Amino acid sequence: MSSYLTRKTAGDTEWFTKSRFGMFIHWGLYSMPARHEWVKCYERIGEEKYDKYFKYFNPDLYDPKQWAARAKAAGMKYAVFTTKHHEGFCMFDSAYTDYKCTNTPAGRDLVKEYVDAFRAEGIRIGFYYSLIDWHHPHFTIDQLHPRRDDKNAKELNEGRDMRIYAEYMRNQVRELLTNYGKIDILWFDFSYDKTDEEPYASYDWMTGKGKDEWESEKLIELARSLQPGVIIDNRAGLDQDLWTPEQYQPLEWVKDKKTGELLTWEACQTFSGSWGYHRDESTWKSPEMLIRMLVNTVALGGNLLMNVGPTSRGYLDKRAVDSLKVFEDWMKYNSRSIYGCTMAEPEFTAPCDCRFTQSEDGKRLYCHLFAYPYAHLQLFGLAGKVDYVQFLHDGSELLFTEGKVNHFSFGASENKDLLVVELPPIKPDVIVPVVEIFLK
């Protein structure tokens, strides 16, 4: 059995750490300008102009059954859907705002259709809910607000009351956790300190926002009371069940900085440089990078949440479909090295350009070949511990010797701890081949 124990939390993370791979879905009005999901902030867009997107939002090609089918084929076991992003627009039929999808030409509850479609495929359901809301009249103007540079920004802030906004959030979270059945993940986003960037740092009336502004204790208490097993991230300013490094790959298991405890963690990543649909964005990740990110994450005891940004008409564009296909093709044959796996026990050290994962019961070790070795895969510390070796993708046997490389020029190079796996000269037609090692 794995010796790695993570901090106990209130949420049910047992299924989560076995699943290892999920789909993030960033979708909202920002899919219409198609210039990044933060376009309202970056371009300082006022309500009058942004309301054009509300007026014409019509995802006539939205078919969440297709999304769910692609997620399942890619090997994703759970999904997290943006019910409301920073723009404040709600993708569900909330009773507490008119700024929602049912009041656009869409005319229906888009969250409900997502839930029904993904649940039908056996995919667990997650909701992203932005703590930030640039549309709500009581959300105070700060360094991220689209109206931060207005000449009368300070005056516009007068009369805004974050307590009223915090109550609004609780009301909407109650809807989300009451009206859609069992919810597995609640993904809040995000807290931030006051900036040191000028001129905003000099504005004494402008602050950051954290647990006090969100009234996070009340918010999380409400969520736990409605869905006791739900997994909640730590972005509301309170440590909860899940730590979420964004757009970078940790080099070690994520730990509590004070206690050193191992934490349940999830790397959230994009296929390109934007979370929302970005028509002209070109930094899409290569197939090799995508698979390596998944392997690297699991090899350090984490999950990977991979994002898609649907178009405003409601479909996944070709670049996203092609990227999902990369995972589909690889996971079809190699998912056994991902599901139910974690960081290998400390006694096993992967060779250069390789990554180990290990089954939770400790009986199988998986060596992912990022660079294909010539003729021999040399594994130190495994001599006498291995019963059988094969390629995972096709189950074909790989012969091995112990103590030394079986080659005439290696006569003097012996190591009693060395296990040498003989590899075919031509790399299999797999982005990252996996050697499955059955331990005694």
ZIRA-V541289 format. One record per residue. N is the residue number from 1. RES is the residue in three letters. PSI is psi in degrees with one decimal (* if undefined). D_LAST is the distance of its C-alpha to the last C-alpha in Angstrom with 1 decimal. Layout:
n=<N | N>
res=<RES | RES>
psi=<PSI | PSI>
d_last=<D_LAST | D_LAST>
//
This chain:
n=<1 | 2 | 3 | 4 | 5 | 6 | 7 | 8 | 9 | 10 | 11 | 12 | 13 | 14 | 15 | 16 | 17 | 18 | 19 | 20 | 21 | 22 | 23 | 24 | 25 | 26 | 27 | 28 | 29 | 30 | 31 | 32 | 33 | 34 | 35 | 36 | 37 | 38 | 39 | 40 | 41 | 42 | 43 | 44 | 45 | 46 | 47 | 48 | 49 | 50 | 51 | 52 | 53 | 54 | 55 | 56 | 57 | 58 | 59 | 60 | 61 | 62 | 63 | 64 | 65 | 66 | 67 | 68 | 69 | 70 | 71 | 72 | 73 | 74 | 75 | 76 | 77 | 78 | 79 | 80 | 81 | 82 | 83 | 84 | 85 | 86 | 87 | 88 | 89 | 90 | 91 | 92 | 93 | 94 | 95 | 96 | 97 | 98 | 99 | 100 | 101 | 102 | 103 | 104 | 105 | 106 | 107 | 108 | 109 | 110 | 111 | 112 | 113 | 114 | 115 | 116 | 117 | 118 | 119 | 120 | 121 | 122 | 123 | 124 | 125 | 126 | 127 | 128 | 129 | 130 | 131 | 132 | 133 | 134 | 135 | 136 | 137 | 138 | 139 | 140 | 141 | 142 | 143 | 144 | 145 | 146 | 147 | 148 | 149 | 150 | 151 | 152 | 153 | 154 | 155 | 156 | 157 | 158 | 159 | 160 | 161 | 162 | 163 | 164 | 165 | 166 | 167 | 168 | 169 | 170 | 171 | 172 | 173 | 174 | 175 | 176 | 177 | 178 | 179 | 180 | 181 | 182 | 183 | 184 | 185 | 186 | 187 | 188 | 189 | 190 | 191 | 192 | 193 | 194 | 195 | 196 | 197 | 198 | 199 | 200 | 201 | 202 | 203 | 204 | 205 | 206 | 207 | 208 | 209 | 210 | 211 | 212 | 213 | 214 | 215 | 216 | 217 | 218 | 219 | 220 | 221 | 222 | 223 | 224 | 225 | 226 | 227 | 228 | 229 | 230 | 231 | 232 | 233 | 234 | 235 | 236 | 237 | 238 | 239 | 240 | 241 | 242 | 243 | 244 | 245 | 246 | 247 | 248 | 249 | 250 | 251 | 252 | 253 | 254 | 255 | 256 | 257 | 258 | 259 | 260 | 261 | 262 | 263 | 264 | 265 | 266 | 267 | 268 | 269 | 270 | 271 | 272 | 273 | 274 | 275 | 276 | 277 | 278 | 279 | 280 | 281 | 282 | 283 | 284 | 285 | 286 | 287 | 288 | 289 | 290 | 291 | 292 | 293 | 294 | 295 | 296 | 297 | 298 | 299 | 300 | 301 | 302 | 303 | 304 | 305 | 306 | 307 | 308 | 309 | 310 | 311 | 312 | 313 | 314 | 315 | 316 | 317 | 318 | 319 | 320 | 321 | 322 | 323 | 324 | 325 | 326 | 327 | 328 | 329 | 330 | 331 | 332 | 333 | 334 | 335 | 336 | 337 | 338 | 339 | 340 | 341 | 342 | 343 | 344 | 345 | 346 | 347 | 348 | 349 | 350 | 351 | 352 | 353 | 354 | 355 | 356 | 357 | 358 | 359 | 360 | 361 | 362 | 363 | 364 | 365 | 366 | 367 | 368 | 369 | 370 | 371 | 372 | 373 | 374 | 375 | 376 | 377 | 378 | 379 | 380 | 381 | 382 | 383 | 384 | 385 | 386 | 387 | 388 | 389 | 390 | 391 | 392 | 393 | 394 | 395 | 396 | 397 | 398 | 399 | 400 | 401 | 402 | 403 | 404 | 405 | 406 | 407 | 408 | 409 | 410 | 411 | 412 | 413 | 414 | 415 | 416 | 417 | 418 | 419 | 420 | 421 | 422 | 423 | 424 | 425 | 426 | 427 | 428 | 429 | 430 | 431 | 432 | 433 | 434 | 435 | 436 | 437 | 438 | 439 | 440>
res=<MET | SER | SER | TYR | LEU | THR | ARG | LYS | THR | ALA | GLY | ASP | THR | GLU | TRP | PHE | THR | LYS | SER | ARG | PHE | GLY | MET | PHE | ILE | HIS | TRP | GLY | LEU | TYR | SER | MET | PRO | ALA | ARG | HIS | GLU | TRP | VAL | LYS | CYS | TYR | GLU | ARG | ILE | GLY | GLU | GLU | LYS | TYR | ASP | LYS | TYR | PHE | LYS | TYR | PHE | ASN | PRO | ASP | LEU | TYR | ASP | PRO | LYS | GLN | TRP | ALA | ALA | ARG | ALA | LYS | ALA | ALA | GLY | MET | LYS | TYR | ALA | VAL | PHE | THR | THR | LYS | HIS | HIS | GLU | GLY | PHE | CYS | MET | PHE | ASP | SER | ALA | TYR | THR | ASP | TYR | LYS | CYS | THR | ASN | THR | PRO | ALA | GLY | ARG | ASP | LEU | VAL | LYS | GLU | TYR | VAL | ASP | ALA | PHE | ARG | ALA | GLU | GLY | ILE | ARG | ILE | GLY | PHE | TYR | TYR | SER | LEU | ILE | ASP | TRP | HIS | HIS | PRO | HIS | PHE | THR | ILE | ASP | GLN | LEU | HIS | PRO | ARG | ARG | ASP | ASP | LYS | ASN | ALA | LYS | GLU | LEU | ASN | GLU | GLY | ARG | ASP | MET | ARG | ILE | TYR | ALA | GLU | TYR | MET | ARG | ASN | GLN | VAL | ARG | GLU | LEU | LEU | THR | ASN | TYR | GLY | LYS | ILE | ASP | ILE | LEU | TRP | PHE | ASP | PHE | SER | TYR | ASP | LYS | THR | ASP | GLU | GLU | PRO | TYR | ALA | SER | TYR | ASP | TRP | MET | THR | GLY | LYS | GLY | LYS | ASP | GLU | TRP | GLU | SER | GLU | LYS | LEU | ILE | GLU | LEU | ALA | ARG | SER | LEU | GLN | PRO | GLY | VAL | ILE | ILE | ASP | ASN | ARG | ALA | GLY | LEU | ASP | GLN | ASP | LEU | TRP | THR | PRO | GLU | GLN | TYR | GLN | PRO | LEU | GLU | TRP | VAL | LYS | ASP | LYS | LYS | THR | GLY | GLU | LEU | LEU | THR | TRP | GLU | ALA | CYS | GLN | THR | PHE | SER | GLY | SER | TRP | GLY | TYR | HIS | ARG | ASP | GLU | SER | THR | TRP | LYS | SER | PRO | GLU | MET | LEU | ILE | ARG | MET | LEU | VAL | ASN | THR | VAL | ALA | LEU | GLY | GLY | ASN | LEU | LEU | MET | ASN | VAL | GLY | PRO | THR | SER | ARG | GLY | TYR | LEU | ASP | LYS | ARG | ALA | VAL | ASP | SER | LEU | LYS | VAL | PHE | GLU | ASP | TRP | MET | LYS | TYR | ASN | SER | ARG | SER | ILE | TYR | GLY | CYS | THR | MET | ALA | GLU | PRO | GLU | PHE | THR | ALA | PRO | CYS | ASP | CYS | ARG | PHE | THR | GLN | SER | GLU | ASP | GLY | LYS | ARG | LEU | TYR | CYS | HIS | LEU | PHE | ALA | TYR | PRO | TYR | ALA | HIS | LEU | GLN | LEU | PHE | GLY | LEU | ALA | GLY | LYS | VAL | ASP | TYR | VAL | GLN | PHE | LEU | HIS | ASP | GLY | SER | GLU | LEU | LEU | PHE | THR | GLU | GLY | LYS | VAL | ASN | HIS | PHE | SER | PHE | GLY | ALA | SER | GLU | ASN | LYS | ASP | LEU | LEU | VAL | VAL | GLU | LEU | PRO | PRO | ILE | LYS | PRO | ASP | VAL | ILE | VAL | PRO | VAL | VAL | GLU | ILE | PHE | LEU | LYS>
psi=<150.3 | 138.7 | -0.3 | 120.8 | 124.3 | 162.6 | 133.9 | 136.7 | 171.5 | -34.0 | 159.8 | 97.5 | 1.1 | -47.3 | -34.8 | -46.8 | -13.1 | -30.5 | -44.7 | -19.9 | 126.6 | 170.1 | 126.7 | 141.1 | 110.2 | 111.4 | 132.2 | -163.5 | -28.6 | -12.7 | -14.5 | -51.5 | -27.4 | 39.9 | 35.9 | 145.1 | -16.0 | 18.4 | -36.0 | -37.5 | -51.5 | -39.6 | 8.2 | 48.2 | 127.1 | 169.5 | -38.5 | -44.1 | -41.2 | -25.8 | -18.4 | -36.8 | -39.8 | -41.5 | -34.6 | 7.6 | 115.4 | 81.3 | 72.0 | -15.4 | 13.6 | 117.5 | 87.5 | -18.7 | -36.5 | -42.1 | -46.2 | -40.3 | -40.7 | -39.4 | -45.1 | -44.0 | -34.6 | -8.9 | 12.9 | 131.4 | -13.0 | 163.9 | 151.3 | 118.2 | 136.4 | 101.5 | -30.9 | 126.2 | -171.6 | -24.8 | -17.4 | -7.2 | 130.0 | 129.4 | 14.3 | 167.0 | 77.1 | 142.4 | -3.3 | 7.3 | 153.7 | -7.7 | 75.7 | 161.6 | -29.8 | -14.5 | 7.1 | 175.8 | -17.2 | -46.7 | 18.1 | 165.7 | 105.7 | -30.3 | -42.7 | -41.9 | -38.1 | -49.3 | -48.6 | -42.6 | -45.6 | -38.1 | -35.5 | -25.7 | 3.4 | 17.0 | 130.8 | 152.3 | 128.4 | 147.5 | 126.5 | 135.1 | 118.6 | 130.9 | -24.3 | 144.9 | 98.5 | -2.7 | -30.6 | 133.8 | -16.3 | 4.5 | 116.4 | 146.2 | 130.3 | -166.0 | -11.8 | -9.7 | 139.5 | -22.9 | 17.8 | -25.2 | 4.0 | 141.5 | -29.9 | 28.2 | -41.5 | -41.7 | -36.7 | -26.7 | -23.1 | 132.7 | -12.6 | 140.8 | 108.5 | -19.9 | -37.2 | -40.7 | -40.2 | -38.1 | -38.6 | -43.9 | -45.0 | -40.0 | -41.3 | -38.1 | -36.8 | -41.9 | -47.3 | -34.2 | 4.3 | -36.0 | -2.1 | 21.2 | -157.8 | 127.2 | 129.8 | -31.2 | 136.2 | 113.3 | 96.0 | 152.1 | 124.7 | 168.3 | 153.9 | 147.7 | 167.0 | 139.2 | 154.0 | 10.9 | 134.2 | 150.2 | -4.7 | -31.3 | -26.5 | -8.9 | 107.1 | -17.1 | -4.0 | 124.4 | 169.2 | -172.1 | 135.8 | -152.9 | -31.8 | -43.8 | -40.7 | -14.0 | 53.8 | -34.5 | -45.9 | -41.6 | -46.4 | -37.1 | -41.4 | -47.9 | -43.5 | -35.4 | -32.0 | -35.8 | 83.3 | -32.0 | 1.1 | 141.9 | 128.4 | 135.9 | -179.6 | 20.1 | -0.6 | 11.7 | 6.0 | 132.6 | 129.6 | -119.5 | -27.9 | 131.1 | 139.0 | 73.4 | 132.9 | 128.5 | 25.9 | 158.0 | 113.2 | 153.5 | -1.1 | 167.3 | 132.8 | 128.8 | 157.9 | 126.7 | -25.3 | -45.6 | -18.1 | 4.1 | 143.1 | 137.9 | 154.1 | 123.3 | 159.9 | 120.5 | 124.7 | 128.3 | 158.9 | 155.2 | -32.0 | -159.4 | 9.4 | 147.2 | -47.7 | 167.4 | 126.8 | 102.8 | -39.7 | 7.1 | 136.0 | 4.2 | 53.5 | 138.6 | 144.9 | 158.6 | -41.5 | -43.4 | -39.4 | -49.6 | -40.0 | -36.2 | -43.0 | -47.9 | -47.9 | -40.1 | -50.2 | -33.8 | -14.1 | 18.0 | 18.0 | 176.7 | 157.7 | 125.3 | 107.6 | 129.6 | 143.2 | 146.4 | 94.5 | 154.7 | 168.2 | -19.3 | -5.3 | 14.4 | 163.4 | 125.1 | 170.5 | -37.0 | -40.2 | -41.9 | -43.0 | -39.0 | -40.8 | -34.4 | -31.2 | -47.4 | -40.7 | -48.7 | -37.3 | -44.6 | -26.8 | -36.4 | -16.5 | 8.2 | -20.1 | -23.3 | 0.4 | -57.5 | 133.3 | 15.5 | 164.9 | -170.2 | 138.6 | 152.4 | 149.4 | -24.4 | -15.0 | 121.2 | 122.1 | 144.4 | 168.7 | 139.1 | 24.3 | 158.5 | 134.6 | 138.9 | 161.1 | 140.2 | 150.6 | -31.2 | -3.9 | 3.0 | -18.5 | 137.7 | 135.8 | 122.5 | 111.7 | 123.5 | 95.6 | -35.7 | 129.1 | 119.0 | 155.8 | 115.3 | -44.7 | 138.6 | 112.2 | 118.9 | 111.9 | 144.0 | 3.7 | -5.8 | 132.6 | -2.1 | -2.5 | 134.6 | -36.4 | 150.6 | 140.5 | 160.9 | 136.5 | -37.6 | -30.4 | 0.6 | 24.8 | 137.1 | 143.7 | 119.9 | 151.6 | 155.4 | 167.6 | 146.5 | -34.3 | 162.5 | 131.6 | 75.7 | 142.9 | -28.8 | -0.2 | 21.9 | -34.4 | -4.1 | 91.1 | 145.1 | 116.0 | -17.4 | -1.7 | 132.4 | 128.5 | 116.5 | 128.2 | 124.1 | 147.3 | 153.0 | -25.4 | 127.1 | 132.3 | 156.8 | 63.3 | 133.3 | -51.9 | 100.4 | 148.7 | 128.9 | 120.4 | 123.6 | 116.5 | 118.0 | 149.4 | *>
d_last=<13.4 | 15.4 | 17.5 | 20.4 | 23.4 | 26.5 | 30.0 | 31.0 | 33.8 | 36.2 | 35.0 | 32.2 | 29.6 | 26.5 | 27.2 | 28.2 | 25.0 | 23.1 | 25.8 | 25.8 | 28.7 | 32.4 | 35.8 | 38.7 | 42.2 | 45.2 | 48.4 | 51.9 | 55.5 | 54.2 | 52.9 | 56.6 | 57.6 | 54.1 | 54.2 | 51.4 | 51.0 | 52.8 | 55.8 | 58.1 | 57.4 | 57.3 | 60.6 | 62.3 | 63.0 | 65.4 | 65.3 | 68.1 | 66.3 | 62.9 | 64.4 | 64.9 | 61.2 | 61.5 | 64.5 | 62.8 | 59.2 | 58.5 | 55.0 | 56.2 | 53.0 | 50.6 | 48.2 | 45.2 | 43.7 | 43.2 | 41.7 | 39.3 | 38.4 | 37.7 | 35.6 | 33.5 | 33.1 | 32.0 | 29.2 | 31.0 | 30.4 | 33.4 | 36.7 | 39.3 | 42.9 | 45.8 | 48.2 | 50.5 | 50.3 | 52.5 | 55.4 | 55.7 | 55.8 | 54.1 | 52.2 | 52.7 | 55.8 | 56.4 | 59.5 | 59.9 | 60.8 | 62.6 | 60.4 | 57.9 | 56.9 | 59.0 | 62.1 | 61.4 | 61.9 | 58.2 | 59.7 | 56.5 | 53.6 | 50.9 | 48.3 | 48.7 | 48.1 | 45.0 | 43.6 | 44.4 | 43.0 | 39.6 | 39.2 | 39.8 | 36.8 | 34.5 | 34.5 | 34.9 | 38.3 | 39.1 | 42.6 | 43.6 | 46.9 | 48.8 | 50.3 | 52.8 | 55.7 | 58.3 | 60.4 | 60.9 | 64.3 | 63.0 | 60.1 | 61.6 | 62.0 | 59.7 | 58.4 | 56.4 | 59.1 | 60.9 | 64.2 | 63.5 | 66.0 | 68.8 | 71.9 | 72.2 | 68.5 | 69.3 | 71.9 | 69.6 | 67.2 | 69.9 | 69.5 | 65.9 | 63.9 | 60.1 | 60.3 | 61.6 | 58.8 | 56.1 | 57.5 | 57.4 | 53.7 | 53.0 | 55.1 | 53.1 | 49.7 | 50.9 | 51.8 | 48.5 | 46.5 | 48.9 | 49.9 | 46.7 | 44.4 | 41.0 | 40.3 | 36.8 | 37.7 | 40.9 | 41.1 | 44.1 | 45.4 | 46.6 | 48.2 | 49.9 | 52.1 | 55.6 | 55.7 | 57.2 | 58.5 | 62.3 | 64.5 | 62.2 | 61.3 | 65.0 | 65.5 | 65.5 | 65.4 | 62.2 | 58.9 | 55.2 | 53.6 | 50.9 | 50.0 | 53.7 | 55.1 | 52.6 | 52.9 | 49.2 | 48.9 | 51.0 | 49.3 | 45.8 | 47.1 | 48.6 | 45.5 | 43.4 | 46.0 | 46.1 | 42.4 | 40.4 | 36.9 | 37.9 | 36.1 | 38.7 | 38.5 | 40.1 | 42.9 | 45.6 | 45.6 | 43.6 | 39.8 | 38.3 | 34.9 | 34.3 | 34.9 | 35.9 | 36.1 | 38.4 | 38.6 | 36.3 | 32.6 | 31.4 | 29.5 | 27.6 | 26.8 | 30.2 | 31.1 | 34.2 | 36.4 | 37.7 | 34.8 | 31.9 | 30.2 | 27.9 | 29.8 | 29.2 | 30.5 | 31.5 | 32.8 | 35.8 | 36.8 | 39.4 | 39.4 | 42.6 | 44.6 | 46.0 | 44.8 | 47.7 | 48.9 | 50.4 | 52.2 | 52.6 | 49.5 | 47.7 | 44.7 | 42.2 | 38.6 | 37.1 | 34.3 | 32.0 | 32.9 | 32.4 | 28.8 | 28.0 | 29.6 | 27.3 | 24.1 | 25.5 | 26.3 | 23.1 | 21.3 | 23.6 | 23.1 | 26.3 | 27.9 | 30.2 | 33.6 | 35.3 | 39.0 | 41.5 | 45.2 | 47.1 | 50.7 | 53.7 | 54.1 | 50.7 | 48.4 | 45.6 | 47.0 | 45.5 | 43.8 | 41.9 | 41.1 | 39.8 | 37.6 | 36.1 | 35.6 | 33.4 | 30.9 | 31.4 | 30.5 | 27.4 | 26.1 | 26.6 | 23.6 | 21.6 | 22.1 | 18.5 | 17.9 | 20.8 | 21.1 | 19.3 | 17.8 | 18.8 | 18.7 | 15.4 | 14.7 | 17.1 | 14.7 | 14.2 | 17.5 | 18.4 | 20.5 | 24.2 | 25.2 | 21.8 | 20.6 | 17.2 | 16.7 | 13.7 | 13.6 | 15.1 | 12.4 | 10.1 | 7.4 | 9.1 | 11.0 | 14.3 | 16.4 | 20.1 | 22.3 | 25.7 | 26.9 | 25.7 | 24.8 | 26.5 | 24.5 | 21.4 | 19.1 | 18.3 | 15.5 | 15.9 | 13.5 | 10.3 | 10.7 | 8.3 | 5.5 | 5.4 | 5.2 | 8.5 | 11.3 | 14.5 | 17.6 | 17.8 | 21.5 | 21.6 | 18.2 | 18.9 | 16.4 | 16.2 | 15.9 | 14.4 | 15.2 | 14.4 | 17.1 | 19.9 | 21.3 | 22.2 | 25.8 | 29.0 | 30.1 | 27.0 | 27.6 | 28.1 | 25.5 | 22.5 | 19.9 | 17.1 | 15.1 | 15.7 | 13.6 | 16.2 | 16.1 | 19.2 | 21.3 | 24.3 | 27.6 | 28.8 | 27.3 | 26.6 | 29.3 | 27.4 | 28.7 | 25.3 | 22.6 | 19.1 | 15.9 | 13.1 | 9.6 | 6.7 | 3.8 | 0.0>
//
